[in-house]
Amino acid sequence: MLHPDGLQTVYLPLQEFLRFSPGNAKLQDRGIAIFSLPAGYTCPGASECHSMFDRSIGKIVDGAAMRFRCYAASLEARYPALRNMVDNNQRLLREAGTEAKMRELIRISLPAAYFDKIRIHQDGDFFNMDYFKAWINTAKANPDRLFYAYTKSIHLWIRMRDELPPNFVLTASKGGLFDALADKHGLRSATVVFHPDEAEANGWKIDHDDSLAMDPEEPSYALLLHSTQPAGSAAAIAQKRMRDEGIVYSYSKK
């Protein structure tokens, strides 16, 4: 196509950005931004929480070793806008491909500096080494921000352990395929418990608002079971017990 002045018109593709969301009901601090990917599909270490919302059949599919359903998968089942966001984030990262291109994509997509804390993955996990390195190098380039994540990709963490900057705080999410590595290397961890008594018996605090997750000096701790659980499952029975006892375990409302 020719411009009126005789020059050829060149159409450049619009730049697409990764999308972040503000802190949810669990994370009241408005200084937190959350980055997410499709739950289950990007979680190579998932086991006891392995669930995903199958886009082709419109239902949650649980893994063979699932003990409690993934909270993020339940959210994706309920909210199409969330599914669209995480699917688009995954697509852009896959298209970027290399560590350098993923890092640049993250750099240009980061929320404004007002969000000085970035939670990596409410949904999803570090799906390969290049992607993991992209976040590590992003943290190094932004020393005034805190980047933190729960992860079952312990195999990647161990390989890069000496490269993590102090503002990149990880917690090993127990119940995955690489738990033994977390124990072997003494990584601090978070374990989902079905009742506060379980946490007390193990001497664990319960993190209700990510304050423990953000503090690298905190030792291992617990997370209270939440999300919608399959009817009749041990997790659903545990939730009923907590409801009957007046124990608050849901973070869906402010």
C-alpha positions as CSV (number, residue, x, y, z in Angstrom):
1,M,0.0,0.0,0.0
2,L,1.3,3.5,-0.9
3,H,1.0,6.5,1.3
4,P,-0.4,9.7,-0.4
5,D,3.1,11.1,-0.6
6,G,4.2,8.0,-2.6
7,L,6.1,6.3,0.2
8,Q,5.3,2.7,1.0
9,T,3.3,2.3,4.3
10,V,4.9,-0.2,6.6
11,Y,2.7,-1.8,9.3
12,L,4.6,-2.9,12.4
13,P,3.1,-5.6,14.7
14,L,1.8,-4.2,18.0
15,Q,3.9,-5.1,21.0
16,E,2.2,-7.5,23.3
17,F,2.9,-7.4,27.0
18,L,2.6,-9.9,29.8
19,R,-0.2,-9.2,32.2
20,F,0.0,-8.9,36.0
21,S,-2.8,-8.6,38.5
22,P,-2.9,-6.7,41.8
23,G,-2.8,-8.5,45.2
24,N,-5.9,-10.6,45.8
25,A,-8.0,-10.9,48.9
26,K,-5.3,-12.9,50.6
27,L,-2.7,-10.2,49.8
28,Q,-4.2,-7.0,51.1
29,D,-1.0,-5.0,50.5
30,R,-1.5,-3.0,47.3
31,G,2.2,-2.9,46.7
32,I,2.0,-6.6,45.5
33,A,1.6,-7.5,41.9
34,I,1.0,-11.1,40.8
35,F,2.2,-12.9,37.7
36,S,0.6,-16.2,36.7
37,L,0.7,-19.0,34.2
38,P,-1.8,-21.8,33.5
39,A,-2.0,-24.0,36.6
40,G,-0.9,-27.6,36.1
41,Y,0.2,-27.1,32.5
42,T,3.3,-25.2,33.6
43,C,4.1,-27.2,36.8
44,P,6.7,-29.9,36.1
45,G,7.1,-30.7,39.8
46,A,3.4,-30.9,40.8
47,S,2.0,-34.1,42.4
48,E,-0.2,-33.8,45.4
49,C,-1.8,-30.6,44.2
50,H,-1.7,-31.5,40.5
51,S,-4.9,-30.2,38.9
52,M,-5.6,-28.3,35.8
53,F,-8.6,-26.7,34.1
54,D,-8.9,-28.6,30.8
55,R,-9.9,-26.0,28.2
56,S,-11.1,-28.6,25.7
57,I,-13.8,-30.1,28.0
58,G,-14.4,-27.2,30.3
59,K,-13.7,-29.2,33.5
60,I,-11.0,-29.6,36.1
61,V,-8.8,-32.7,35.6
62,D,-7.0,-34.0,38.7
63,G,-3.7,-35.8,38.6
64,A,-3.4,-39.4,39.7
65,A,-1.6,-38.5,43.0
66,M,-3.8,-35.5,43.8
67,R,-4.6,-35.1,47.5
68,F,-5.9,-31.6,47.4
69,R,-7.1,-29.6,44.4
70,C,-5.0,-26.7,43.2
71,Y,-6.4,-23.4,44.3
72,A,-5.3,-21.7,41.1
73,A,-6.9,-24.4,38.9
74,S,-10.2,-23.8,40.7
75,L,-10.0,-20.1,40.0
76,E,-9.3,-20.6,36.4
77,A,-12.4,-22.8,36.2
78,R,-14.5,-20.0,37.6
79,Y,-13.1,-17.0,35.8
80,P,-12.7,-16.9,32.0
81,A,-10.8,-13.6,32.2
82,L,-8.2,-15.2,34.4
83,R,-7.9,-18.1,32.0
84,N,-7.4,-15.7,29.1
85,M,-4.7,-13.8,31.0
86,V,-2.7,-16.8,32.0
87,D,-3.0,-18.5,28.6
88,N,-1.8,-15.4,26.9
89,N,1.1,-15.1,29.3
90,Q,2.2,-18.6,28.5
91,R,1.8,-18.1,24.8
92,L,4.0,-15.0,24.8
93,L,6.7,-16.7,26.9
94,R,6.7,-19.7,24.7
95,E,7.0,-17.5,21.6
96,A,9.9,-15.6,23.2
97,G,11.7,-18.9,23.7
98,T,15.2,-17.9,24.9
99,E,16.2,-16.7,28.3
100,A,17.2,-13.3,26.9
101,K,13.9,-12.8,25.0
102,M,11.8,-13.9,28.0
103,R,13.8,-11.6,30.3
104,E,13.2,-8.7,27.9
105,L,9.5,-9.5,27.7
106,I,9.3,-9.5,31.5
107,R,11.3,-6.3,31.7
108,I,9.0,-4.3,29.4
109,S,5.9,-5.8,31.1
110,L,6.7,-5.2,34.8
111,P,4.2,-3.1,36.6
112,A,5.0,0.4,37.7
113,A,7.6,0.8,40.5
114,Y,4.6,1.4,42.9
115,F,4.3,-2.4,43.0
116,D,7.6,-3.0,44.9
117,K,6.8,-6.7,45.6
118,I,6.2,-9.2,42.8
119,R,4.7,-12.6,43.5
120,I,5.8,-14.9,40.7
121,H,3.0,-17.5,40.2
122,Q,-0.3,-17.6,41.9
123,D,-1.0,-20.0,39.1
124,G,1.8,-22.0,37.4
125,D,5.5,-22.5,38.2
126,F,9.0,-22.3,36.7
127,F,8.5,-24.6,33.7
128,N,12.1,-24.7,32.4
129,M,15.6,-23.4,33.2
130,D,15.6,-20.5,30.7
131,Y,12.4,-19.2,32.2
132,F,13.7,-19.6,35.7
133,K,16.9,-17.7,34.8
134,A,14.9,-15.0,33.2
135,W,13.2,-14.2,36.5
136,I,16.5,-14.5,38.4
137,N,18.1,-11.9,36.1
138,T,15.0,-9.7,36.3
139,A,15.4,-9.6,40.1
140,K,19.1,-8.8,39.7
141,A,18.2,-5.9,37.5
142,N,15.6,-4.6,40.0
143,P,17.4,-4.7,43.4
144,D,14.9,-2.3,45.0
145,R,12.0,-4.8,44.4
146,L,11.2,-8.0,46.1
147,F,10.5,-11.0,43.9
148,Y,9.1,-14.1,45.7
149,A,7.6,-17.5,44.8
150,Y,6.4,-20.8,46.0
151,T,7.9,-23.5,43.7
152,K,7.9,-27.2,43.2
153,S,10.6,-26.9,40.6
154,I,13.3,-27.7,43.2
155,H,15.5,-29.4,40.5
156,L,15.9,-25.9,38.9
157,W,16.4,-24.1,42.2
158,I,19.3,-26.4,43.3
159,R,21.2,-25.9,40.0
160,M,20.9,-22.1,40.4
161,R,21.1,-21.8,44.1
162,D,24.4,-19.8,44.1
163,E,23.0,-17.4,41.5
164,L,20.0,-16.2,43.5
165,P,20.1,-12.5,44.5
166,P,18.9,-11.6,48.0
167,N,15.7,-10.0,46.7
168,F,14.7,-13.3,45.0
169,V,13.0,-15.3,47.8
170,L,11.9,-18.9,47.2
171,T,9.9,-21.3,49.3
172,A,9.9,-25.0,48.4
173,S,6.2,-26.0,48.0
174,K,6.0,-29.5,49.5
175,G,3.9,-32.2,48.0
176,G,5.8,-32.3,44.7
177,L,8.0,-34.7,42.7
178,F,11.2,-33.1,44.0
179,D,10.5,-33.0,47.8
180,A,13.6,-35.2,48.5
181,L,15.8,-32.6,46.9
182,A,14.4,-29.9,49.2
183,D,15.1,-32.0,52.2
184,K,18.5,-33.1,51.1
185,H,19.6,-29.5,50.6
186,G,17.9,-28.0,53.6
187,L,15.6,-25.7,51.7
188,R,12.9,-23.9,53.7
189,S,9.5,-25.2,52.7
190,A,5.8,-24.7,53.0
191,T,3.5,-27.7,53.7
192,V,-0.3,-27.7,53.2
193,V,-2.0,-28.8,56.3
194,F,-5.6,-30.0,56.7
195,H,-6.1,-28.5,60.2
196,P,-4.2,-26.0,62.4
197,D,-3.5,-28.8,64.8
198,E,-1.2,-30.4,62.2
199,A,0.8,-27.2,61.9
200,E,1.1,-26.9,65.7
201,A,2.2,-30.5,66.1
202,N,5.1,-29.8,63.7
203,G,6.0,-26.5,65.2
204,W,5.0,-24.6,62.0
205,K,3.5,-21.1,61.8
206,I,0.7,-20.8,59.3
207,D,1.1,-18.1,56.6
208,H,-2.2,-16.4,56.0
209,D,-1.0,-13.4,54.0
210,D,2.4,-14.3,52.4
211,S,4.3,-12.4,55.1
212,L,6.3,-15.6,55.9
213,A,6.8,-16.3,52.2
214,M,8.3,-12.8,51.7
215,D,10.8,-13.1,54.6
216,P,13.8,-15.2,53.8
217,E,14.7,-15.5,57.5
218,E,11.6,-17.4,58.3
219,P,12.0,-21.2,58.7
220,S,9.7,-23.7,57.2
221,Y,6.0,-23.1,57.7
222,A,2.5,-24.3,56.8
223,L,-0.3,-23.2,54.5
224,L,-3.9,-24.0,55.5
225,L,-5.9,-26.1,53.0
226,H,-8.2,-23.9,50.9
227,S,-9.9,-23.9,47.5
228,T,-12.9,-26.0,46.4
229,Q,-12.2,-29.7,46.9
230,P,-13.8,-32.7,45.3
231,A,-16.9,-33.9,47.1
232,G,-16.2,-36.8,49.5
233,S,-12.4,-36.4,49.4
234,A,-10.3,-36.2,52.5
235,A,-9.6,-32.6,51.7
236,A,-13.4,-31.8,51.5
237,I,-14.0,-33.6,54.8
238,A,-11.2,-31.6,56.4
239,Q,-12.7,-28.3,55.2
240,K,-16.1,-29.3,56.7
241,R,-14.4,-29.9,60.0
242,M,-12.8,-26.5,59.9
243,R,-16.1,-24.9,59.0
244,D,-17.8,-26.7,61.8
245,E,-15.1,-25.4,64.2
246,G,-15.3,-21.9,62.9
247,I,-11.8,-21.9,61.5
248,V,-11.3,-19.5,58.6
249,Y,-9.4,-21.1,55.8
250,S,-10.8,-19.3,52.7
251,Y,-9.2,-16.2,51.2
252,S,-11.8,-15.5,48.5
253,K,-13.4,-12.5,50.3
254,K,-11.9,-9.5,51.9
